[in-house]
Amino acid sequence: MDLLSDELKSYLESSCDPESDLLKQIDRETHLKVSLPRMLSGHYQGRVLSMFSKLIHPRRILEVGTFTGYATLCLAEGLSEDGILHTIDINAELEDTVRASFDKSDLGLKIKYHIGNALEIIPNLNEIFDLIFIDADKKNNESYYNLTIDKLRSGGLIIVDNVLWSGKVIAEKKTDSATTLISNFNEMVSADQRVEKLILPVRDGIFIIRKK
């Protein structure tokens, strides 16, 4: 189920700032060489992430789920002068490709790229974050949320991707475990009195969560 028509997607992309040449290259190479390229954030969502980052002007960002680094570079655009972005991914096969992309960016020196299990890495990050982006294996969304909420400053944002799951979250009968897990996660966040929250129908749905 597509939330938006192709025509409307094209209109949205034409109305926001263009991609950099490096982001275009990452998008193209991801679709040519990497399995499941639809996991890439892409032009419009990338501009949304960049805008949130620039509005916050974070000193510390945490990204759970690097994939090919597209969203990483978009988020890094808003970093403060002394800012650092920690990004975590379990897929070591993409490491060389991702590091090569980061090396081509002026923002590359601000990115700390961790390969491994985020559930093990996050507890060892001695940081307080201003912005956290969760876009990894959906079955662990709740675990990532619970691990990071105490590492988020008051007024900081957690952004969680794919929370509409192609619209399947509104089905009365959930037909697969992933839909059930995402629905349960959404309900948990909605009931969390520590945060303010709303879902934006951007691409596959992003949960914007502000810590009180």
PyMOL commands that set and color helices and strands:
alter all, ss='L'
color gray80, all
select helices_A, chain A and resi 6-15+21-33+37-39+42-56+70-76+92-104+108-110+118-124+138-151+165-170+177-191
alter helices_A, ss='H'
color red, helices_A
select strands_A, chain A and resi 60-64+84-89+111-115+129-134+152-161+195-200+206-211
alter strands_A, ss='S'
color yellow, strands_A
deselect
rebuild
show_as cartoon
